[in-house]
Amino acid sequence: MSSPEQKIDVPEIREELTGEQSVGNNGVTEARSTTPVLLKVERLRVDDDGNSSVYTSEDEGGSHDEHRTAEEPEFVAPDDELKNRIIKQVEFYFSDANILKDAFLLKHVRRNKQGFVSIKLITSFKKVKSLTKDYRVVAYSLRHSDKLEVNEEGRKVRRKDPLPDWDETTPSRSVVVVNLPMENPSIENVAEMFSKCGEVSLIRILRPGKSVPQDVKKHATKHPEIGTTTCAVVEFEKHEAAKTACETMNDSEDWRQGMRVVL
């Protein structure tokens, strides 16, 4: 079963921020300026353990009403051929060879701390939709997969194995930010800072004393602040944006205490 999530509705940001400061329901001061941003914020999700906060959007299965709201057509179980074709296609999506290169799917995997992704979302993918438009057929098929696990409700799926280590031959789209220039950083003000480098797909705030995500641990040796101070992981849609952030966002005037951005 997925862990409960606290959902906090926040205003949608499409063209520019309001230039106001307010205290949200989670007690975090949200600092906004009139700087235009590329990131569209539809809802803020805070993990119940307080370890990280991430952007979520309405295309994520968990943000829809997944309960039946209208009468669904009668379920017809797929034959073995269709079942195996669905399994083969979805297993490829989640495979070691594909998952780290698929920015869209990877960000959905990382948004759920247990790695679950909405089966309705998977069913909307072009190659799966060409096989069936019924998410129940996909869920039924994936229950027979050796590599994937469907949750009890039959609405989400995840890899059985942990995500693979980052393939060093694939350019990174993420940066780790230490020595943030604000005492209590929020998703919104980190987004303001980094959206000028390119389109941001995901932001994680790492709080002191909490577990460090596997993909960030490789930086902890060089940057001991990770895990002991508040840091951020900013994932961009493209590697070029991450590279720009490293080149332009470091505080070169204060190399000891200033903000550092690393790939």
N, C-alpha and C positions, 0 to 999 in steps of 0.2 A: 504493500500500500504506500502511496506517496505521502510524504509528511505534509501536515497542514501548512498553509501559507497565509500570511497576512497581506491583504491587498489594500493599497492606498491609492485612491483615485487622485490624479494630479491633472492640472490643466494641460491641454494639448499645445505643444509648441511647434508652430509651422514656419513662421517668418522671423519673429524676433521675440526676445524675452521682455518682461513687463517693466523692468527697472525697479522692482520692489523687493522688499525683504519680508518674509513671513515665517512663522513657526508652524510646521506641519503637524499632523496628528501623531507622527512618530517622534516628535520632540526635536527634530533636526531643523536648524535654521537654513532656509533655502535662499541663497543669494542669487539674484537675477539681475542682469544688465540688459542694455538695449543692443547688445552685440548679436547680429544675425547668426543663427545656427542652422546646420543642415539636418540635425537629428530630430526626428519626429517622436515625441514622447506621448504615449497614450495611457500608460498605466505603470506605476512603480510597484514592484513586488519586493517584499523584504522577507528573506528566509527567517523561519521561526527561531533559528539559533543565533540570529543577529550577526552572522559571520560576513554576509555579503548582501548587496542589493543589486538588482539588475533591471535593465529595461525589459519590458515585455510589450508585445503588440497584439492586435486583435487577430493576427493570423495564427497565433499559438493556440493549440487546442484547448488548453486550460482556461483561456479567457472567454471562450464561448460557453453558452449553456449547452452542456453535452447531454443533458437529460432530454428525453423525448418530448418534444413540444407539439408534434403533429403525428398522426398515424403513419408509421413507416410501412413500406411494402413488406410482404411476407418474406422472411429470410429463406434463401435457397442455398444450401451448402454447395461449394464449388466441387467440380470433379477433380480427380487427382492431377490431371494435366494442368488445369488452371491454378490449382493450389500450389503446385511445384513451381510454376512460372512466377507467381506472386512472391513465394519464399525466396527464390533465386534473385529477383530484382531488389527486394528490400534488404536482403542480406548484403548485396553489393553496396547499397547506399551506406550501410553501417560498417562496412569492412575496413580493415586497416589501410587498404590501398586507396580508399576513397574518402573516408570520414575527415581526415585532416585537411584535405584539399577542397572540401565542400563547406564554404564559409557559412552558408545559410543553415544547413543541417547541423553543423557543429555548434553554432550559437544556441540552437534550440536544445541540443543535448546538454550544454553547459548551463542553461538557464534552470534546469531542474537538478537539484543536488543529488538525486538518485539516477539521473541520466535518462529519464523517461521523455518520450516525444509523443504528441498526439497522433493516434492512428488516422484520424480524420485529415490531419495535415499530410501525412504520408500518402493517403489515398488521393489527395489533390495533385500529387506529383504526376507529371505528364505520362511517364511510362507505366505507372501503376494505374492511372485513370483509364489508360487504353485497355487495361485488362478487366477492371471493374470500377464502378463508381460507388459501390456499397462498402463502407468502411467495415461492416460486420463480416463481409467475405474476407477482407484483408486480415482482420483480427482472428478469424477462424483459421485461416491458413498459417499465420505466424505462430499460432500455438503449437504447430508441428515443426517449427524450426529448431535446429540444434544450437543455433548461435544467438538467437534473439529470445527475449522474454516478454510476454504480454501480462499486464497487471490484472488483478482479479476482476475488475470491472470490464475488461476487454476493450478499453478505450485508449491505452497508451502502450508503447513498446520501447524497449531499450536493449542495448548489447548485454550479453551475459558476461563478457570480459571487459575489464577496464579499458579506457581509451589508450591507444598506443602512445609511446613516447613520441615527442615531436620529431618529424622527419627533417633532419638538418638540411636536406637538399631542397626543401620547400620553403620559400621566403616567408618569414613570420609576418603576420598581420597584427600582432599584439605587442604592446609595450608595457613595461612595468615602471610605475612612477613612485619614487621615494622622495621624502622631504617635501611633501605637498605644502604650498604656501598658504594654507588655511588651517585653523586649529581643529575644526570639525567638518571635514569635507563631506559633501553630499553628491549624489549622482548628478544633480543638475549643475552645480558649479564646476565639477570636473568636466562635464560635457561642454560647457561654455568655453573652457580653456582649450580643449583639444579638437572641437569641431572645425576650427579654422584650418586644421591640417588635412582634413578629408572627412568622408562620411564614416561616422562611428556606428558600429553594429552592437556593441556590448560593453558595459562598464561594470567592473566589480570593485567594491571597496573592501579591502582586507583590514580587519580590526586586530589590534594587538591581542596576543594570547589565543587566537583562534588558529585552527589548522590551516596550513598553507597549501593551496591547490597544487596538484602534481606538476602542472605545466609552468608553475612559478618557482618551484623549488630549485631549479637549476641556477637561478639568479641569487639565491640566498647566500651562497659562499662569498660572492663578491660584494653583496649588499646586505650586511647583517641586520639592517633596519627592518627588513622583511620579516614579519612575524612578531616584531617587538614594537613597531610603530605603525600608525595608520598609513597604508599605501593604497595604490589603485592599479588595476589592470585595465588598460584601454585596448579594445579590439576594434580595428578598422575593417572596412570592407576590402581594402586593397593594401598590399605590401608597401606601395609607394607612399601612402599616407602615414604608415608607421615609421618609415624611413624619414619622412619630413618632420615628424614629431621629435625624433631623436636629434635631428640636425638643428632644429629651431627652438625647442622648448627647454633645453638645459640652461640652468643658471650658471653661466661661465664666470661670473664675477665672484661667486661664492661657491667654490668647488667642494667645500667641506660641509656647509649647512644648507646650501641652495638646492633647489629642486633638480633631480636627476631623472632622465628618461632613458631607458635601455630596452633594446630588443630582446 
